[in-house]
Amino acid sequence: MSTEQAIQEEPKRSDAAFETRDFYLACFLRCAGYELVNLRDDGRRKVFVFRDRATRRADVMAFYGDATSVRPLAFAATIKDMKGLLHNG
């Protein structure tokens, strides 16, 4: 499922998941408090799987529209953590 497809689909269950291959979006979502529930292989790439929220579409659109912010040091630390997951996980 592409990021675009997942953005258009609203969660229907409390255990619904949102998937993205966008590394920096995934880092933003972690900083925004989304729970990373899985990191799975998709060929040579990885897919980040998060527990979905009702506000996810707005959060993703705010990220891409440069209309949101997170703490810079938390974002930097999350980038390091997520790179560790990609390379060691």
Secondary structure, 3 states (H helix, E strand, C coil): CCHHHHHHCCCCCCCCEEEECCHHHHHHHHHCCCCEEEEEEECCEEEEEEECCCCHHHHHHHHHCCCCCCCHHHHHHHHHHHHHHHHHC
